[in-house]
């Protein structure tokens, strides 16, 4: 089974690295796949429900219609989402607030799936600074997200960025296990080569605009994204772990994730 989308993930733990990932996971076609996001920005918010397909099939994920999708939080707020199209269900009046715990309940095809996610407090995204280094004749550009990690241990961050108007996203996740309470020193490594087999790939050059989103995420969502790197096979000299599905925070065998997170965006022109 291919994962929800073809995703590019770079994981910063003890050292920094970047890896493009085209995941071939367990061949479990027909599983429910749920992608849900709530943010601290005004809605509507969306939950998308599809079915997984075998990795031998094209990336056409059948939409699940007729599901009942309910969002609630620990203050009593609740809403039944309305179906839009392409497996997407949306809110009309639901509000995302930092510090609250959100619950997602989905009734689909005779089964119930539930998940919870707590939205962290906002960590200010102060800006982006550019650096570059040259190896041989190749120049690699990096952007440093400027933010100060809070003193309390346990903060987790997801960064994604796009180049110019290309829709392809690159994801990287940070934890504060090695620089808790400090100003961030871990950069985002921008693409420095093109892939002949991927028409969406692009080597970053002077004049390109990089659009960066910073999310503060909870531990379970961090674990989900972190696992993608291990699943990709970057597990050391012996290779990675046996292909499997990343650990979802949704129960009852569903694939995917449910994330309540903060979001901030900034753009930068490479000089």
C-alpha positions as a Markdown table, in Angstrom:
| # | Residue | x | y | z |
|---|---|---|---|---|
| 1 | Unk | 0.0 | 0.0 | 0.0 |
| 2 | Unk | 1.3 | 3.4 | -0.8 |
| 3 | Unk | 0.8 | 5.9 | 1.9 |
| 4 | Unk | -1.7 | 8.7 | 1.9 |
| 5 | Unk | 0.3 | 10.8 | -0.5 |
| 6 | Unk | 3.8 | 10.6 | -2.0 |
| 7 | Unk | 5.6 | 12.6 | 0.7 |
| 8 | Unk | 9.0 | 14.0 | 1.1 |
| 9 | Unk | 10.2 | 14.1 | 4.6 |
| 10 | Unk | 13.5 | 15.1 | 6.2 |
| 11 | Unk | 13.9 | 14.3 | 9.9 |
| 12 | Unk | 16.2 | 16.2 | 12.2 |
| 13 | Unk | 17.0 | 14.2 | 15.4 |
| 14 | Unk | 20.7 | 14.1 | 16.4 |
| 15 | Unk | 22.0 | 15.0 | 13.0 |
| 16 | Unk | 20.4 | 16.7 | 10.0 |
| 17 | Unk | 19.6 | 14.8 | 6.9 |
| 18 | Unk | 17.2 | 15.1 | 3.9 |
| 19 | Unk | 15.7 | 12.2 | 2.1 |
| 20 | Unk | 13.1 | 12.0 | -0.7 |
| 21 | Unk | 10.6 | 9.3 | 0.1 |
| 22 | Unk | 8.3 | 7.5 | -2.2 |
| 23 | Unk | 6.8 | 5.0 | 0.2 |
| 24 | Unk | 5.8 | 1.5 | -0.7 |
| 25 | Unk | 4.1 | 0.2 | 2.4 |
| 26 | Unk | 2.2 | -2.9 | 3.4 |
| 27 | Unk | 0.0 | -4.0 | 0.6 |
| 28 | Unk | -3.3 | -3.5 | 2.4 |
| 29 | Unk | -5.7 | -2.1 | -0.2 |
| 30 | Unk | -9.1 | -1.2 | 1.0 |
| 31 | Unk | -8.2 | 0.2 | 4.4 |
| 32 | Unk | -9.8 | 3.4 | 5.6 |
| 33 | Unk | -7.4 | 6.4 | 5.4 |
| 34 | Unk | -8.2 | 9.5 | 7.4 |
| 35 | Unk | -6.5 | 12.8 | 7.2 |
| 36 | Unk | -7.7 | 15.4 | 9.6 |
| 37 | Unk | -6.4 | 18.9 | 10.5 |
| 38 | Unk | -7.5 | 21.6 | 13.0 |
| 39 | Unk | -5.5 | 24.8 | 13.4 |
| 40 | Unk | -5.5 | 28.0 | 15.4 |
| 41 | Unk | -6.5 | 29.9 | 12.3 |
| 42 | Unk | -10.2 | 30.4 | 11.3 |
| 43 | Unk | -11.9 | 27.5 | 9.6 |
| 44 | Unk | -13.3 | 25.7 | 7.9 |
| 45 | Unk | -11.3 | 22.6 | 8.8 |
| 46 | Unk | -11.3 | 19.5 | 6.7 |
| 47 | Unk | -11.3 | 15.7 | 7.3 |
| 48 | Unk | -10.6 | 13.6 | 4.2 |
| 49 | Unk | -11.6 | 10.0 | 4.1 |
| 50 | Unk | -10.4 | 7.6 | 1.4 |
| 51 | Unk | -9.5 | 4.0 | 0.8 |
| 52 | Unk | -6.0 | 2.7 | 0.4 |
| 53 | Unk | -4.8 | 1.0 | -2.8 |
| 54 | Unk | -2.2 | -1.6 | -3.5 |
| 55 | Unk | 1.2 | -0.3 | -4.4 |
| 56 | Unk | 0.8 | -2.0 | -7.8 |
| 57 | Unk | -2.1 | 0.4 | -8.6 |
| 58 | Unk | -2.1 | 4.0 | -9.6 |
| 59 | Unk | -2.4 | 6.7 | -6.9 |
| 60 | Unk | -6.1 | 7.1 | -7.3 |
| 61 | Unk | -7.6 | 6.8 | -3.8 |
| 62 | Unk | -11.3 | 6.1 | -3.8 |
| 63 | Unk | -13.3 | 8.6 | -1.8 |
| 64 | Unk | -15.4 | 7.4 | 1.1 |
| 65 | Unk | -18.9 | 9.1 | 1.1 |
| 66 | Unk | -21.7 | 8.7 | 3.5 |
| 67 | Unk | -19.6 | 8.8 | 6.6 |
| 68 | Unk | -20.6 | 10.5 | 9.8 |
| 69 | Unk | -17.7 | 12.8 | 11.0 |
| 70 | Unk | -17.9 | 14.5 | 14.3 |
| 71 | Unk | -15.4 | 16.9 | 15.9 |
| 72 | Unk | -15.5 | 17.9 | 19.5 |
| 73 | Unk | -13.2 | 19.4 | 22.2 |
| 74 | Unk | -12.8 | 19.3 | 25.9 |
| 75 | Unk | -14.9 | 22.5 | 26.4 |
| 76 | Unk | -18.1 | 21.0 | 25.0 |
| 77 | Unk | -17.8 | 22.3 | 21.4 |
| 78 | Unk | -19.1 | 19.8 | 18.9 |
| 79 | Unk | -20.0 | 19.7 | 15.2 |
| 80 | Unk | -21.1 | 17.2 | 12.6 |
| 81 | Unk | -19.1 | 17.9 | 9.4 |
| 82 | Unk | -20.7 | 18.2 | 6.0 |
| 83 | Unk | -19.6 | 16.3 | 3.0 |
| 84 | Unk | -18.1 | 18.5 | 0.2 |
| 85 | Unk | -16.4 | 16.3 | -2.5 |
| 86 | Unk | -13.5 | 14.0 | -3.1 |
| 87 | Unk | -13.8 | 12.4 | 0.3 |
| 88 | Unk | -13.6 | 15.7 | 2.1 |
| 89 | Unk | -15.8 | 16.7 | 5.0 |
| 90 | Unk | -15.7 | 20.3 | 6.4 |
| 91 | Unk | -16.7 | 22.3 | 9.4 |
| 92 | Unk | -19.0 | 25.4 | 9.3 |
| 93 | Unk | -18.6 | 27.0 | 12.7 |
| 94 | Unk | -16.0 | 25.0 | 14.6 |
| 95 | Unk | -13.1 | 26.9 | 16.3 |
| 96 | Unk | -9.5 | 25.8 | 16.9 |
| 97 | Unk | -7.9 | 27.1 | 20.1 |
| 98 | Unk | -4.5 | 26.4 | 21.5 |
| 99 | Unk | -4.4 | 24.2 | 24.6 |
| 100 | Unk | -7.6 | 22.4 | 23.9 |
| 101 | Unk | -7.8 | 18.6 | 23.2 |
| 102 | Unk | -9.8 | 17.7 | 20.2 |
| 103 | Unk | -11.6 | 14.4 | 19.4 |
| 104 | Unk | -12.4 | 13.1 | 16.0 |
| 105 | Unk | -15.1 | 10.4 | 15.6 |
| 106 | Unk | -15.8 | 8.8 | 12.2 |
| 107 | Unk | -18.5 | 6.2 | 11.4 |
| 108 | Unk | -17.8 | 4.7 | 8.1 |
| 109 | Unk | -18.7 | 1.4 | 6.4 |
| 110 | Unk | -19.9 | -0.1 | 9.6 |
| 111 | Unk | -16.9 | 0.7 | 11.8 |
| 112 | Unk | -16.1 | 3.6 | 14.2 |
| 113 | Unk | -12.7 | 5.3 | 14.3 |
| 114 | Unk | -11.6 | 7.8 | 17.0 |
| 115 | Unk | -8.6 | 9.9 | 17.6 |
| 116 | Unk | -7.4 | 12.7 | 19.9 |
| 117 | Unk | -4.9 | 15.5 | 19.5 |
| 118 | Unk | -4.0 | 18.4 | 21.7 |
| 119 | Unk | -3.1 | 21.7 | 20.1 |
| 120 | Unk | 0.1 | 23.1 | 21.6 |
| 121 | Unk | 0.7 | 26.7 | 22.4 |
| 122 | Unk | 2.0 | 29.0 | 19.7 |
| 123 | Unk | 5.8 | 29.3 | 19.4 |
| 124 | Unk | 6.5 | 32.5 | 17.5 |
| 125 | Unk | 8.0 | 32.1 | 14.0 |
| 126 | Unk | 10.2 | 35.2 | 13.9 |
| 127 | Unk | 11.6 | 34.9 | 10.4 |
| 128 | Unk | 14.0 | 33.1 | 8.0 |
| 129 | Unk | 17.7 | 33.7 | 7.4 |
| 130 | Unk | 19.6 | 32.3 | 4.4 |
| 131 | Unk | 22.9 | 30.5 | 4.3 |
| 132 | Unk | 24.7 | 28.5 | 1.6 |
| 133 | Unk | 27.7 | 26.3 | 1.1 |
| 134 | Unk | 29.5 | 25.1 | -2.0 |
| 135 | Unk | 30.9 | 21.6 | -2.6 |
| 136 | Unk | 32.8 | 21.4 | -5.8 |
| 137 | Unk | 30.8 | 23.4 | -8.3 |
| 138 | Unk | 27.4 | 22.8 | -6.5 |
| 139 | Unk | 25.9 | 25.4 | -4.2 |
| 140 | Unk | 23.3 | 24.2 | -1.7 |
| 141 | Unk | 21.0 | 26.8 | -0.1 |
| 142 | Unk | 19.6 | 26.5 | 3.4 |
| 143 | Unk | 17.0 | 28.6 | 5.3 |
| 144 | Unk | 17.1 | 28.8 | 9.1 |
| 145 | Unk | 13.7 | 29.2 | 10.7 |
| 146 | Unk | 14.1 | 31.7 | 13.5 |
| 147 | Unk | 12.2 | 30.8 | 16.7 |
| 148 | Unk | 13.0 | 30.3 | 20.4 |
| 149 | Unk | 12.0 | 26.9 | 21.9 |
| 150 | Unk | 10.2 | 27.3 | 25.2 |
| 151 | Unk | 11.9 | 26.2 | 28.4 |
| 152 | Unk | 9.5 | 23.3 | 29.0 |
| 153 | Unk | 10.8 | 20.1 | 27.4 |
| 154 | Unk | 8.6 | 18.2 | 24.8 |
| 155 | Unk | 8.0 | 20.7 | 22.0 |
| 156 | Unk | 7.6 | 19.2 | 18.5 |
| 157 | Unk | 7.6 | 21.1 | 15.2 |
| 158 | Unk | 6.7 | 20.2 | 11.6 |
| 159 | Unk | 8.0 | 22.4 | 8.8 |
| 160 | Unk | 6.9 | 22.2 | 5.2 |
| 161 | Unk | 8.0 | 24.3 | 2.3 |
| 162 | Unk | 7.3 | 24.7 | -1.4 |
| 163 | Unk | 9.4 | 26.4 | -4.1 |
| 164 | Unk | 7.8 | 29.1 | -6.2 |
| 165 | Unk | 4.4 | 27.9 | -7.4 |
| 166 | Unk | 5.3 | 24.2 | -7.5 |
| 167 | Unk | 2.7 | 22.3 | -5.3 |
| 168 | Unk | 5.2 | 19.6 | -4.2 |
| 169 | Unk | 5.9 | 20.0 | -0.5 |
| 170 | Unk | 9.0 | 19.0 | 1.5 |
| 171 | Unk | 8.4 | 18.1 | 5.2 |
| 172 | Unk | 10.9 | 18.2 | 8.0 |
| 173 | Unk | 10.3 | 17.6 | 11.7 |
| 174 | Unk | 12.2 | 19.0 | 14.7 |
| 175 | Unk | 12.1 | 18.0 | 18.4 |
| 176 | Unk | 13.6 | 20.0 | 21.3 |
| 177 | Unk | 15.4 | 17.0 | 22.7 |
| 178 | Unk | 18.9 | 18.4 | 21.9 |
| 179 | Unk | 18.4 | 22.2 | 22.2 |
| 180 | Unk | 15.6 | 22.6 | 24.6 |
| 181 | Unk | 14.9 | 26.3 | 25.5 |
| 182 | Unk | 17.3 | 27.6 | 22.9 |
| 183 | Unk | 17.1 | 29.7 | 19.7 |
| 184 | Unk | 16.8 | 27.2 | 16.8 |
| 185 | Unk | 20.0 | 26.3 | 15.0 |
| 186 | Unk | 18.7 | 23.6 | 12.6 |
| 187 | Unk | 18.2 | 24.7 | 9.0 |
| 188 | Unk | 15.9 | 23.6 | 6.2 |
| 189 | Unk | 18.0 | 22.1 | 3.4 |
| 190 | Unk | 16.6 | 23.2 | 0.1 |
| 191 | Unk | 16.6 | 21.0 | -3.0 |
| 192 | Unk | 20.0 | 21.2 | -4.8 |
| 193 | Unk | 19.4 | 18.9 | -7.7 |
| 194 | Unk | 16.7 | 17.9 | -10.2 |
| 195 | Unk | 15.3 | 14.4 | -10.7 |
| 196 | Unk | 14.8 | 13.4 | -14.3 |
| 197 | Unk | 12.1 | 11.0 | -13.3 |
| 198 | Unk | 10.2 | 13.6 | -11.3 |
| 199 | Unk | 8.8 | 16.5 | -13.3 |
| 200 | Unk | 7.9 | 18.4 | -10.1 |
| 201 | Unk | 11.6 | 18.4 | -8.8 |
| 202 | Unk | 13.4 | 21.7 | -8.9 |
| 203 | Unk | 16.9 | 22.8 | -8.0 |
| 204 | Unk | 16.8 | 26.0 | -6.0 |
| 205 | Unk | 18.6 | 28.9 | -7.5 |
| 206 | Unk | 18.9 | 32.7 | -6.8 |
| 207 | Unk | 15.5 | 34.4 | -7.3 |
| 208 | Unk | 13.4 | 31.4 | -6.2 |
| 209 | Unk | 10.7 | 32.1 | -3.6 |
| 210 | Unk | 10.5 | 29.6 | -0.7 |
| 211 | Unk | 7.1 | 29.4 | 1.1 |
| 212 | Unk | 7.6 | 28.0 | 4.6 |
| 213 | Unk | 4.9 | 26.8 | 7.1 |
| 214 | Unk | 5.8 | 26.2 | 10.7 |
| 215 | Unk | 3.5 | 23.9 | 12.8 |
| 216 | Unk | 3.6 | 23.2 | 16.5 |
| 217 | Unk | 2.4 | 19.6 | 16.7 |
| 218 | Unk | 1.8 | 17.1 | 19.5 |
| 219 | Unk | 3.9 | 14.0 | 20.3 |
| 220 | Unk | 1.7 | 11.5 | 18.4 |
| 221 | Unk | 1.7 | 13.5 | 15.1 |
| 222 | Unk | 5.5 | 13.9 | 15.5 |
| 223 | Unk | 5.8 | 10.2 | 15.9 |
| 224 | Unk | 3.7 | 9.6 | 12.7 |
| 225 | Unk | 5.9 | 11.8 | 10.5 |
| 226 | Unk | 9.2 | 10.7 | 12.1 |
| 227 | Unk | 8.3 | 7.0 | 11.3 |
| 228 | Unk | 8.1 | 7.8 | 7.6 |
| 229 | Unk | 11.9 | 8.3 | 7.5 |
| 230 | Unk | 12.5 | 4.9 | 9.1 |
| 231 | Unk | 9.9 | 3.2 | 6.8 |
| 232 | Unk | 11.8 | 4.7 | 3.8 |
| 233 | Unk | 14.7 | 2.4 | 4.5 |
| 234 | Unk | 17.2 | 5.0 | 6.0 |
| 235 | Unk | 17.9 | 2.7 | 9.0 |
| 236 | Unk | 21.7 | 2.4 | 8.9 |
| 237 | Unk | 24.1 | -0.1 | 7.4 |
| 238 | Unk | 21.7 | -2.9 | 7.4 |
| 239 | Unk | 18.9 | -0.9 | 5.8 |
| 240 | Unk | 15.6 | 0.2 | 7.3 |
| 241 | Unk | 12.8 | -1.6 | 9.1 |
| 242 | Unk | 10.5 | -3.9 | 7.2 |
| 243 | Unk | 8.0 | -1.9 | 5.2 |
| 244 | Unk | 5.0 | -1.2 | 7.3 |
| 245 | Unk | 2.5 | 1.6 | 8.0 |
| 246 | Unk | 3.4 | 4.6 | 10.1 |
| 247 | Unk | 1.9 | 4.6 | 13.6 |
| 248 | Unk | -1.5 | 6.4 | 13.3 |
| 249 | Unk | -3.1 | 8.1 | 16.3 |
| 250 | Unk | -6.5 | 6.9 | 14.9 |
| 251 | Unk | -7.7 | 3.6 | 16.4 |
| 252 | Unk | -9.4 | 0.6 | 15.0 |
| 253 | Unk | -7.0 | 0.0 | 12.1 |
| 254 | Unk | -7.4 | 3.2 | 10.2 |
| 255 | Unk | -4.4 | 4.6 | 8.4 |
| 256 | Unk | -3.5 | 8.3 | 8.5 |
| 257 | Unk | -3.4 | 10.9 | 11.2 |
| 258 | Unk | -5.5 | 13.6 | 13.1 |
| 259 | Unk | -3.6 | 16.7 | 14.0 |
| 260 | Unk | -4.5 | 19.8 | 16.0 |
| 261 | Unk | -1.7 | 22.2 | 15.5 |
| 262 | Unk | -0.7 | 25.9 | 15.3 |
| 263 | Unk | 0.3 | 27.3 | 11.9 |
| 264 | Unk | 2.4 | 30.3 | 10.8 |
| 265 | Unk | 3.7 | 31.0 | 7.3 |
| 266 | Unk | 6.6 | 33.1 | 5.9 |
| 267 | Unk | 8.2 | 33.5 | 2.5 |
| 268 | Unk | 11.8 | 34.2 | 1.5 |
| 269 | Unk | 13.4 | 35.0 | -1.9 |
| 270 | Unk | 16.8 | 33.3 | -2.4 |
| 271 | Unk | 19.6 | 35.8 | -2.9 |
